[in-house]
Amino acid sequence: MPSIEEVPIMRYTHIQGHRISADGIIMNPGSVAQPRDGSPDAAFAVVDLDDWSVTEQRVSCDTDR
């Protein structure tokens, strides 16, 4: 099974998503203050290397400050 060094984490696209394959995980955790997918909520992701899964999360975020 690949290690954490084999999980490319992309950034700057502000769009949350991931792909899991036999070679590893490619992911973009999203954006906290400037999501580009139409949702005002902050986006982040949790990688679990024990079961090789990604959980994408959203939480409310006060972007008016």
N, CA, C and O atoms as a Tripos MOL2 file, in Angstrom:
@<TRIPOS>MOLECULE
protein
  260   259    65     0     0
PROTEIN
NO_CHARGES

@<TRIPOS>ATOM
      1 N           0.8470   -1.1880    0.0000 N.3       1 MET1
      2 CA          0.0000    0.0000    0.0000 C.3       1 MET1
      3 C           0.8870    1.2450    0.0000 C.2       1 MET1
      4 O           1.8930    1.2810    0.7100 O.2       1 MET1
      5 N           0.5360    2.2570   -0.7770 N.am      2 PRO2
      6 CA          1.3370    3.4930   -0.8320 C.3       2 PRO2
      7 C           1.3930    4.1970    0.5200 C.2       2 PRO2
      8 O           0.5170    4.0030    1.3630 O.2       2 PRO2
      9 N           2.4050    4.9960    0.7200 N.am      3 SER3
     10 CA          2.5700    5.7680    1.9500 C.3       3 SER3
     11 C           2.0490    7.1850    1.7300 C.2       3 SER3
     12 O           1.6590    7.5490    0.6210 O.2       3 SER3
     13 N           2.0470    7.9820    2.8040 N.am      4 ILE4
     14 CA          1.5620    9.3630    2.7100 C.3       4 ILE4
     15 C           2.3710   10.1660    1.7000 C.2       4 ILE4
     16 O           1.8480   11.1150    1.1150 O.2       4 ILE4
     17 N           3.6220    9.8130    1.4850 N.am      5 GLU5
     18 CA          4.4220   10.5150    0.4940 C.3       5 GLU5
     19 C           3.8960   10.2930   -0.9190 C.2       5 GLU5
     20 O           4.2510   11.0300   -1.8390 O.2       5 GLU5
     21 N           3.0540    9.2830   -1.0930 N.am      6 GLU6
     22 CA          2.5000    8.9720   -2.4060 C.3       6 GLU6
     23 C           1.0620    9.4470   -2.5640 C.2       6 GLU6
     24 O           0.3080    8.9070   -3.3740 O.2       6 GLU6
     25 N           0.6840   10.4600   -1.7880 N.am      7 VAL7
     26 CA         -0.6350   11.0760   -1.9000 C.3       7 VAL7
     27 C          -0.4410   12.5030   -2.3800 C.2       7 VAL7
     28 O          -0.2830   13.4100   -1.5630 O.2       7 VAL7
     29 N          -0.4480   12.7220   -3.6960 N.am      8 PRO8
     30 CA         -0.3260   14.1040   -4.1790 C.3       8 PRO8
     31 C          -1.5390   14.9270   -3.7390 C.2       8 PRO8
     32 O          -2.6820   14.5210   -3.9490 O.2       8 PRO8
     33 N          -1.2840   16.0680   -3.1380 N.am      9 ILE9
     34 CA         -2.3570   16.9620   -2.7200 C.3       9 ILE9
     35 C          -2.2490   18.2170   -3.5700 C.2       9 ILE9
     36 O          -1.2860   18.9780   -3.4710 O.2       9 ILE9
     37 N          -3.2640   18.4140   -4.4120 N.am     10 MET10
     38 CA         -3.2790   19.5540   -5.3140 C.3      10 MET10
     39 C          -3.8470   20.7670   -4.5850 C.2      10 MET10
     40 O          -4.5370   20.6270   -3.5750 O.2      10 MET10
     41 N          -3.5570   21.9370   -5.0960 N.am     11 ARG11
     42 CA         -4.1010   23.1540   -4.4980 C.3      11 ARG11
     43 C          -4.2750   24.2050   -5.5860 C.2      11 ARG11
     44 O          -3.8650   24.0230   -6.7330 O.2      11 ARG11
     45 N          -4.8830   25.2850   -5.1950 N.am     12 TYR12
     46 CA         -5.0970   26.4530   -6.0520 C.3      12 TYR12
     47 C          -6.2470   26.3140   -7.0440 C.2      12 TYR12
     48 O          -6.5660   27.2830   -7.7320 O.2      12 TYR12
     49 N          -6.8760   25.1600   -7.1430 N.am     13 THR13
     50 CA         -8.0450   25.0860   -8.0240 C.3      13 THR13
     51 C          -9.3100   25.4420   -7.2600 C.2      13 THR13
     52 O         -10.3200   25.7910   -7.8700 O.2      13 THR13
     53 N          -9.2690   25.3580   -5.9230 N.am     14 HIS14
     54 CA        -10.3970   25.7010   -5.0630 C.3      14 HIS14
     55 C         -11.6050   24.7890   -5.2790 C.2      14 HIS14
     56 O         -12.7080   25.1220   -4.8470 O.2      14 HIS14
     57 N         -11.4170   23.6610   -5.9300 N.am     15 ILE15
     58 CA        -12.5170   22.7190   -6.1610 C.3      15 ILE15
     59 C         -12.1630   21.4070   -5.4810 C.2      15 ILE15
     60 O         -11.1450   20.7870   -5.7880 O.2      15 ILE15
     61 N         -13.0270   20.9910   -4.5460 N.am     16 GLN16
     62 CA        -12.7890   19.7870   -3.7680 C.3      16 GLN16
     63 C         -13.0210   18.5320   -4.6030 C.2      16 GLN16
     64 O         -13.9660   18.4620   -5.3890 O.2      16 GLN16
     65 N         -12.1480   17.5430   -4.4230 N.am     17 GLY17
     66 CA        -12.3370   16.2650   -5.0920 C.3      17 GLY17
     67 C         -11.1680   15.3370   -4.8470 C.2      17 GLY17
     68 O         -10.0990   15.7610   -4.4070 O.2      17 GLY17
     69 N         -11.3840   14.0630   -5.1380 N.am     18 HIS18
     70 CA        -10.3000   13.0950   -4.9920 C.3      18 HIS18
     71 C         -10.5450   11.9040   -5.9130 C.2      18 HIS18
     72 O         -11.6550   11.6630   -6.3860 O.2      18 HIS18
     73 N          -9.4530   11.1670   -6.1460 N.am     19 ARG19
     74 CA         -9.5290    9.9350   -6.9400 C.3      19 ARG19
     75 C          -8.6070    8.9160   -6.2750 C.2      19 ARG19
     76 O          -7.4520    9.2150   -5.9700 O.2      19 ARG19
     77 N          -9.1300    7.7050   -6.0550 N.am     20 ILE20
     78 CA         -8.3510    6.6200   -5.4580 C.3      20 ILE20
     79 C          -8.1620    5.5520   -6.5180 C.2      20 ILE20
     80 O          -9.1150    5.1330   -7.1740 O.2      20 ILE20
     81 N          -6.9120    5.1150   -6.6790 N.am     21 SER21
     82 CA         -6.6100    4.0370   -7.6240 C.3      21 SER21
     83 C          -5.6340    3.0730   -6.9670 C.2      21 SER21
     84 O          -5.2360    3.2750   -5.8200 O.2      21 SER21
     85 N          -5.2550    2.0510   -7.6730 N.am     22 ALA22
     86 CA         -4.2910    1.0830   -7.1430 C.3      22 ALA22
     87 C          -2.9370    1.7380   -6.8890 C.2      22 ALA22
     88 O          -2.1580    1.2410   -6.0740 O.2      22 ALA22
     89 N          -2.6450    2.8350   -7.5660 N.am     23 ASP23
     90 CA         -1.3700    3.5240   -7.4150 C.3      23 ASP23
     91 C          -1.3460    4.5210   -6.2670 C.2      23 ASP23
     92 O          -0.2700    4.9480   -5.8470 O.2      23 ASP23
     93 N          -2.5150    4.9020   -5.7490 N.am     24 GLY24
     94 CA         -2.5560    5.8630   -4.6580 C.3      24 GLY24
     95 C          -3.7540    6.7830   -4.7420 C.2      24 GLY24
     96 O          -4.7580    6.4640   -5.3790 O.2      24 GLY24
     97 N          -3.6380    7.9230   -4.0950 N.am     25 ILE25
     98 CA         -4.7170    8.9090   -4.0210 C.3      25 ILE25
     99 C          -4.2100   10.2220   -4.6060 C.2      25 ILE25
    100 O          -3.0990   10.6610   -4.3100 O.2      25 ILE25
    101 N          -5.0310   10.8330   -5.4310 N.am     26 ILE26
    102 CA         -4.8040   12.2080   -5.8760 C.3      26 ILE26
    103 C          -5.9680   12.9990   -5.3230 C.2      26 ILE26
    104 O          -7.1250   12.6260   -5.5160 O.2      26 ILE26
    105 N          -5.6690   14.0940   -4.6340 N.am     27 MET27
    106 CA         -6.7710   14.8190   -4.0050 C.3      27 MET27
    107 C          -6.5470   16.3170   -3.9950 C.2      27 MET27
    108 O          -5.4190   16.8040   -4.0550 O.2      27 MET27
    109 N          -7.6580   17.0300   -3.9170 N.am     28 ASN28
    110 CA         -7.6680   18.4570   -3.6720 C.3      28 ASN28
    111 C          -8.6240   18.6540   -2.5060 C.2      28 ASN28
    112 O          -9.8180   18.3930   -2.6540 O.2      28 ASN28
    113 N          -8.1430   19.1050   -1.3520 N.am     29 PRO29
    114 CA         -9.0120   19.2310   -0.1930 C.3      29 PRO29
    115 C         -10.0580   20.3430   -0.3160 C.2      29 PRO29
    116 O         -11.0070   20.3780    0.4670 O.2      29 PRO29
    117 N          -9.9020   21.2400   -1.2740 N.am     30 GLY30
    118 CA        -10.8710   22.3170   -1.4540 C.3      30 GLY30
    119 C         -10.3280   23.6480   -0.9920 C.2      30 GLY30
    120 O          -9.1190   23.8750   -1.0050 O.2      30 GLY30
    121 N         -11.2210   24.5270   -0.5840 N.am     31 SER31
    122 CA        -10.8420   25.8780   -0.1970 C.3      31 SER31
    123 C         -11.6260   26.3030    1.0320 C.2      31 SER31
    124 O         -12.8010   25.9670    1.1760 O.2      31 SER31
    125 N         -10.9730   27.0380    1.9100 N.am     32 VAL32
    126 CA        -11.6530   27.5260    3.1110 C.3      32 VAL32
    127 C         -12.4020   28.8170    2.8300 C.2      32 VAL32
    128 O         -13.5420   28.9670    3.2680 O.2      32 VAL32
    129 N         -11.8040   29.7360    2.1230 N.am     33 ALA33
    130 CA        -12.4250   31.0500    1.9700 C.3      33 ALA33
    131 C         -12.8730   31.3780    0.5510 C.2      33 ALA33
    132 O         -13.6190   32.3370    0.3530 O.2      33 ALA33
    133 N         -12.4380   30.6110   -0.4340 N.am     34 GLN34
    134 CA        -12.7750   30.9540   -1.8120 C.3      34 GLN34
    135 C         -13.1380   29.7190   -2.6410 C.2      34 GLN34
    136 O         -12.4950   29.4570   -3.6570 O.2      34 GLN34
    137 N         -14.1600   28.9510   -2.2280 N.am     35 PRO35
    138 CA        -14.5360   27.7980   -3.0390 C.3      35 PRO35
    139 C         -15.0280   28.2270   -4.4110 C.2      35 PRO35
    140 O         -15.6680   29.2700   -4.5440 O.2      35 PRO35
    141 N         -14.7340   27.4310   -5.4310 N.am     36 ARG36
    142 CA        -15.1200   27.7750   -6.7970 C.3      36 ARG36
    143 C         -16.2420   26.8740   -7.3280 C.2      36 ARG36
    144 O         -16.4970   26.8280   -8.5310 O.2      36 ARG36
    145 N         -16.9050   26.1580   -6.4110 N.am     37 ASP37
    146 CA        -17.9600   25.2490   -6.8510 C.3      37 ASP37
    147 C         -19.3560   25.7410   -6.4940 C.2      37 ASP37
    148 O         -20.3270   24.9940   -6.6160 O.2      37 ASP37
    149 N         -19.4650   26.9900   -6.0530 N.am     38 GLY38
    150 CA        -20.7730   27.5640   -5.7690 C.3      38 GLY38
    151 C         -21.2130   27.4500   -4.3210 C.2      38 GLY38
    152 O         -22.1670   28.1210   -3.9270 O.2      38 GLY38
    153 N         -20.5670   26.6400   -3.5240 N.am     39 SER39
    154 CA        -20.9130   26.5040   -2.1100 C.3      39 SER39
    155 C         -20.1020   27.5070   -1.2900 C.2      39 SER39
    156 O         -18.8920   27.6170   -1.4890 O.2      39 SER39
    157 N         -20.7410   28.2440   -0.3680 N.am     40 PRO40
    158 CA        -20.0000   29.1950    0.4590 C.3      40 PRO40
    159 C         -19.2900   28.5370    1.6380 C.2      40 PRO40
    160 O         -18.5250   29.2000    2.3400 O.2      40 PRO40
    161 N         -19.5290   27.2470    1.8690 N.am     41 ASP41
    162 CA        -18.9530   26.5600    3.0210 C.3      41 ASP41
    163 C         -17.4790   26.2260    2.8000 C.2      41 ASP41
    164 O         -17.0460   25.9880    1.6720 O.2      41 ASP41
    165 N         -16.7180   26.2130    3.8910 N.am     42 ALA42
    166 CA        -15.3050   25.8400    3.8420 C.3      42 ALA42
    167 C         -15.1930   24.3500    3.5350 C.2      42 ALA42
    168 O         -15.9580   23.5420    4.0620 O.2      42 ALA42
    169 N         -14.2500   23.9980    2.6920 N.am     43 ALA43
    170 CA        -14.0500   22.6070    2.2930 C.3      43 ALA43
    171 C         -12.7010   22.1100    2.7890 C.2      43 ALA43
    172 O         -11.6960   22.8170    2.7090 O.2      43 ALA43
    173 N         -12.6910   20.8800    3.3030 N.am     44 PHE44
    174 CA        -11.4360   20.2290    3.6700 C.3      44 PHE44
    175 C         -11.6260   18.7280    3.5330 C.2      44 PHE44
    176 O         -12.7460   18.2470    3.3650 O.2      44 PHE44
    177 N         -10.5360   17.9990    3.6050 N.am     45 ALA45
    178 CA        -10.6030   16.5460    3.4530 C.3      45 ALA45
    179 C          -9.7050   15.8710    4.4730 C.2      45 ALA45
    180 O          -8.6770   16.4160    4.8760 O.2      45 ALA45
    181 N         -10.1100   14.6710    4.8860 N.am     46 VAL46
    182 CA         -9.3390   13.8610    5.8200 C.3      46 VAL46
    183 C          -8.9450   12.5750    5.1000 C.2      46 VAL46
    184 O          -9.7970   11.8750    4.5520 O.2      46 VAL46
    185 N          -7.6430   12.2690    5.1050 N.am     47 VAL47
    186 CA         -7.1450   11.0380    4.4940 C.3      47 VAL47
    187 C          -6.8670   10.0360    5.6030 C.2      47 VAL47
    188 O          -6.1570   10.3430    6.5610 O.2      47 VAL47
    189 N          -7.4260    8.8380    5.4740 N.am     48 ASP48
    190 CA         -7.1780    7.7500    6.4180 C.3      48 ASP48
    191 C          -6.3390    6.7050    5.7020 C.2      48 ASP48
    192 O          -6.8370    5.9920    4.8310 O.2      48 ASP48
    193 N          -5.0640    6.6130    6.0680 N.am     49 LEU49
    194 CA         -4.1730    5.6750    5.3990 C.3      49 LEU49
    195 C          -4.3370    4.2470    5.9090 C.2      49 LEU49
    196 O          -3.8140    3.3170    5.2950 O.2      49 LEU49
    197 N          -5.0490    4.0510    7.0180 N.am     50 ASP50
    198 CA         -5.3060    2.6950    7.4990 C.3      50 ASP50
    199 C          -6.2640    1.9510    6.5800 C.2      50 ASP50
    200 O          -6.0410    0.7830    6.2610 O.2      50 ASP50
    201 N          -7.3310    2.6250    6.1550 N.am     51 ASP51
    202 CA         -8.2670    1.9610    5.2330 C.3      51 ASP51
    203 C          -8.2540    2.5840    3.8420 C.2      51 ASP51
    204 O          -9.0800    2.2500    2.9920 O.2      51 ASP51
    205 N          -7.2980    3.5040    3.6170 N.am     52 TRP52
    206 CA         -7.0650    4.1210    2.3180 C.3      52 TRP52
    207 C          -8.3380    4.7720    1.7860 C.2      52 TRP52
    208 O          -8.8310    4.4520    0.7040 O.2      52 TRP52
    209 N          -8.8570    5.7170    2.6110 N.am     53 SER53
    210 CA        -10.0860    6.4170    2.2360 C.3      53 SER53
    211 C          -9.8970    7.9200    2.3880 C.2      53 SER53
    212 O          -8.9890    8.3820    3.0790 O.2      53 SER53
    213 N         -10.7670    8.6660    1.7330 N.am     54 VAL54
    214 CA        -10.7960   10.1210    1.8320 C.3      54 VAL54
    215 C         -12.2110   10.5280    2.2030 C.2      54 VAL54
    216 O         -13.1730   10.0970    1.5670 O.2      54 VAL54
    217 N         -12.3390   11.3550    3.2290 N.am     55 THR55
    218 CA        -13.6400   11.8880    3.6220 C.3      55 THR55
    219 C         -13.6210   13.3830    3.3640 C.2      55 THR55
    220 O         -12.8650   14.1200    3.9960 O.2      55 THR55
    221 N         -14.4560   13.8280    2.4340 N.am     56 GLU56
    222 CA        -14.5660   15.2580    2.1380 C.3      56 GLU56
    223 C         -15.5780   15.8740    3.0940 C.2      56 GLU56
    224 O         -16.6580   15.3230    3.3090 O.2      56 GLU56
    225 N         -15.2220   17.0190    3.6660 N.am     57 GLN57
    226 CA        -16.0640   17.6870    4.6570 C.3      57 GLN57
    227 C         -16.3730   19.1120    4.2270 C.2      57 GLN57
    228 O         -15.6290   19.7250    3.4610 O.2      57 GLN57
    229 N         -17.4870   19.6260    4.7350 N.am     58 ARG58
    230 CA        -17.8730   21.0320    4.5700 C.3      58 ARG58
    231 C         -18.3500   21.5510    5.9090 C.2      58 ARG58
    232 O         -19.0570   20.8570    6.6400 O.2      58 ARG58
    233 N         -17.9600   22.7790    6.2290 N.am     59 VAL59
    234 CA        -18.4310   23.4450    7.4390 C.3      59 VAL59
    235 C         -18.7660   24.8990    7.1020 C.2      59 VAL59
    236 O         -18.2040   25.4840    6.1770 O.2      59 VAL59
    237 N         -19.6820   25.4600    7.8630 N.am     60 SER60
    238 CA        -20.0350   26.8710    7.6710 C.3      60 SER60
    239 C         -18.8250   27.7360    7.9430 C.2      60 SER60
    240 O         -18.0180   27.4360    8.8220 O.2      60 SER60
    241 N         -18.7030   28.8070    7.1860 N.am     61 CYS61
    242 CA        -17.5630   29.6990    7.3220 C.3      61 CYS61
    243 C         -18.0440   31.1300    7.1150 C.2      61 CYS61
    244 O         -18.7390   31.4310    6.1440 O.2      61 CYS61
    245 N         -17.6640   32.0050    8.0390 N.am     62 ASP62
    246 CA        -18.0250   33.4240    7.9360 C.3      62 ASP62
    247 C         -17.0200   34.1000    6.9970 C.2      62 ASP62
    248 O         -15.9170   34.4540    7.4110 O.2      62 ASP62
    249 N         -17.4050   34.2730    5.7490 N.am     63 THR63
    250 CA        -16.4920   34.8660    4.7640 C.3      63 THR63
    251 C         -16.6620   36.3820    4.6600 C.2      63 THR63
    252 O         -15.9720   37.0270    3.8720 O.2      63 THR63
    253 N         -17.5740   36.9550    5.4490 N.am     64 ASP64
    254 CA        -17.7900   38.4050    5.3900 C.3      64 ASP64
    255 C         -16.7710   39.1820    6.2240 C.2      64 ASP64
    256 O         -16.6910   40.4050    6.1190 O.2      64 ASP64
    257 N         -15.9980   38.4840    7.0450 N.am     65 ARG65
    258 CA        -15.0230   39.1840    7.8940 C.3      65 ARG65
    259 C         -13.8000   39.5580    7.1230 C.2      65 ARG65
    260 O         -12.8770   40.1530    7.6800 O.2      65 ARG65
@<TRIPOS>BOND
     1     1     2 1
     2     2     3 1
     3     3     4 2
     4     3     5 am
     5     5     6 1
     6     6     7 1
     7     7     8 2
     8     7     9 am
     9     9    10 1
    10    10    11 1
    11    11    12 2
    12    11    13 am
    13    13    14 1
    14    14    15 1
    15    15    16 2
    16    15    17 am
    17    17    18 1
    18    18    19 1
    19    19    20 2
    20    19    21 am
    21    21    22 1
    22    22    23 1
    23    23    24 2
    24    23    25 am
    25    25    26 1
    26    26    27 1
    27    27    28 2
    28    27    29 am
    29    29    30 1
    30    30    31 1
    31    31    32 2
    32    31    33 am
    33    33    34 1
    34    34    35 1
    35    35    36 2
    36    35    37 am
    37    37    38 1
    38    38    39 1
    39    39    40 2
    40    39    41 am
    41    41    42 1
    42    42    43 1
    43    43    44 2
    44    43    45 am
    45    45    46 1
    46    46    47 1
    47    47    48 2
    48    47    49 am
    49    49    50 1
    50    50    51 1
    51    51    52 2
    52    51    53 am
    53    53    54 1
    54    54    55 1
    55    55    56 2
    56    55    57 am
    57    57    58 1
    58    58    59 1
    59    59    60 2
    60    59    61 am
    61    61    62 1
    62    62    63 1
    63    63    64 2
    64    63    65 am
    65    65    66 1
    66    66    67 1
    67    67    68 2
    68    67    69 am
    69    69    70 1
    70    70    71 1
    71    71    72 2
    72    71    73 am
    73    73    74 1
    74    74    75 1
    75    75    76 2
    76    75    77 am
    77    77    78 1
    78    78    79 1
    79    79    80 2
    80    79    81 am
    81    81    82 1
    82    82    83 1
    83    83    84 2
    84    83    85 am
    85    85    86 1
    86    86    87 1
    87    87    88 2
    88    87    89 am
    89    89    90 1
    90    90    91 1
    91    91    92 2
    92    91    93 am
    93    93    94 1
    94    94    95 1
    95    95    96 2
    96    95    97 am
    97    97    98 1
    98    98    99 1
    99    99   100 2
   100    99   101 am
   101   101   102 1
   102   102   103 1
   103   103   104 2
   104   103   105 am
   105   105   106 1
   106   106   107 1
   107   107   108 2
   108   107   109 am
   109   109   110 1
   110   110   111 1
   111   111   112 2
   112   111   113 am
   113   113   114 1
   114   114   115 1
   115   115   116 2
   116   115   117 am
   117   117   118 1
   118   118   119 1
   119   119   120 2
   120   119   121 am
   121   121   122 1
   122   122   123 1
   123   123   124 2
   124   123   125 am
   125   125   126 1
   126   126   127 1
   127   127   128 2
   128   127   129 am
   129   129   130 1
   130   130   131 1
   131   131   132 2
   132   131   133 am
   133   133   134 1
   134   134   135 1
   135   135   136 2
   136   135   137 am
   137   137   138 1
   138   138   139 1
   139   139   140 2
   140   139   141 am
   141   141   142 1
   142   142   143 1
   143   143   144 2
   144   143   145 am
   145   145   146 1
   146   146   147 1
   147   147   148 2
   148   147   149 am
   149   149   150 1
   150   150   151 1
   151   151   152 2
   152   151   153 am
   153   153   154 1
   154   154   155 1
   155   155   156 2
   156   155   157 am
   157   157   158 1
   158   158   159 1
   159   159   160 2
   160   159   161 am
   161   161   162 1
   162   162   163 1
   163   163   164 2
   164   163   165 am
   165   165   166 1
   166   166   167 1
   167   167   168 2
   168   167   169 am
   169   169   170 1
   170   170   171 1
   171   171   172 2
   172   171   173 am
   173   173   174 1
   174   174   175 1
   175   175   176 2
   176   175   177 am
   177   177   178 1
   178   178   179 1
   179   179   180 2
   180   179   181 am
   181   181   182 1
   182   182   183 1
   183   183   184 2
   184   183   185 am
   185   185   186 1
   186   186   187 1
   187   187   188 2
   188   187   189 am
   189   189   190 1
   190   190   191 1
   191   191   192 2
   192   191   193 am
   193   193   194 1
   194   194   195 1
   195   195   196 2
   196   195   197 am
   197   197   198 1
   198   198   199 1
   199   199   200 2
   200   199   201 am
   201   201   202 1
   202   202   203 1
   203   203   204 2
   204   203   205 am
   205   205   206 1
   206   206   207 1
   207   207   208 2
   208   207   209 am
   209   209   210 1
   210   210   211 1
   211   211   212 2
   212   211   213 am
   213   213   214 1
   214   214   215 1
   215   215   216 2
   216   215   217 am
   217   217   218 1
   218   218   219 1
   219   219   220 2
   220   219   221 am
   221   221   222 1
   222   222   223 1
   223   223   224 2
   224   223   225 am
   225   225   226 1
   226   226   227 1
   227   227   228 2
   228   227   229 am
   229   229   230 1
   230   230   231 1
   231   231   232 2
   232   231   233 am
   233   233   234 1
   234   234   235 1
   235   235   236 2
   236   235   237 am
   237   237   238 1
   238   238   239 1
   239   239   240 2
   240   239   241 am
   241   241   242 1
   242   242   243 1
   243   243   244 2
   244   243   245 am
   245   245   246 1
   246   246   247 1
   247   247   248 2
   248   247   249 am
   249   249   250 1
   250   250   251 1
   251   251   252 2
   252   251   253 am
   253   253   254 1
   254   254   255 1
   255   255   256 2
   256   255   257 am
   257   257   258 1
   258   258   259 1
   259   259   260 2
@<TRIPOS>SUBSTRUCTURE
     1 MET1         2 RESIDUE 1 A MET
     2 PRO2         6 RESIDUE 1 A PRO
     3 SER3        10 RESIDUE 1 A SER
     4 ILE4        14 RESIDUE 1 A ILE
     5 GLU5        18 RESIDUE 1 A GLU
     6 GLU6        22 RESIDUE 1 A GLU
     7 VAL7        26 RESIDUE 1 A VAL
     8 PRO8        30 RESIDUE 1 A PRO
     9 ILE9        34 RESIDUE 1 A ILE
    10 MET10       38 RESIDUE 1 A MET
    11 ARG11       42 RESIDUE 1 A ARG
    12 TYR12       46 RESIDUE 1 A TYR
    13 THR13       50 RESIDUE 1 A THR
    14 HIS14       54 RESIDUE 1 A HIS
    15 ILE15       58 RESIDUE 1 A ILE
    16 GLN16       62 RESIDUE 1 A GLN
    17 GLY17       66 RESIDUE 1 A GLY
    18 HIS18       70 RESIDUE 1 A HIS
    19 ARG19       74 RESIDUE 1 A ARG
    20 ILE20       78 RESIDUE 1 A ILE
    21 SER21       82 RESIDUE 1 A SER
    22 ALA22       86 RESIDUE 1 A ALA
    23 ASP23       90 RESIDUE 1 A ASP
    24 GLY24       94 RESIDUE 1 A GLY
    25 ILE25       98 RESIDUE 1 A ILE
    26 ILE26      102 RESIDUE 1 A ILE
    27 MET27      106 RESIDUE 1 A MET
    28 ASN28      110 RESIDUE 1 A ASN
    29 PRO29      114 RESIDUE 1 A PRO
    30 GLY30      118 RESIDUE 1 A GLY
    31 SER31      122 RESIDUE 1 A SER
    32 VAL32      126 RESIDUE 1 A VAL
    33 ALA33      130 RESIDUE 1 A ALA
    34 GLN34      134 RESIDUE 1 A GLN
    35 PRO35      138 RESIDUE 1 A PRO
    36 ARG36      142 RESIDUE 1 A ARG
    37 ASP37      146 RESIDUE 1 A ASP
    38 GLY38      150 RESIDUE 1 A GLY
    39 SER39      154 RESIDUE 1 A SER
    40 PRO40      158 RESIDUE 1 A PRO
    41 ASP41      162 RESIDUE 1 A ASP
    42 ALA42      166 RESIDUE 1 A ALA
    43 ALA43      170 RESIDUE 1 A ALA
    44 PHE44      174 RESIDUE 1 A PHE
    45 ALA45      178 RESIDUE 1 A ALA
    46 VAL46      182 RESIDUE 1 A VAL
    47 VAL47      186 RESIDUE 1 A VAL
    48 ASP48      190 RESIDUE 1 A ASP
    49 LEU49      194 RESIDUE 1 A LEU
    50 ASP50      198 RESIDUE 1 A ASP
    51 ASP51      202 RESIDUE 1 A ASP
    52 TRP52      206 RESIDUE 1 A TRP
    53 SER53      210 RESIDUE 1 A SER
    54 VAL54      214 RESIDUE 1 A VAL
    55 THR55      218 RESIDUE 1 A THR
    56 GLU56      222 RESIDUE 1 A GLU
    57 GLN57      226 RESIDUE 1 A GLN
    58 ARG58      230 RESIDUE 1 A ARG
    59 VAL59      234 RESIDUE 1 A VAL
    60 SER60      238 RESIDUE 1 A SER
    61 CYS61      242 RESIDUE 1 A CYS
    62 ASP62      246 RESIDUE 1 A ASP
    63 THR63      250 RESIDUE 1 A THR
    64 ASP64      254 RESIDUE 1 A ASP
    65 ARG65      258 RESIDUE 1 A ARG
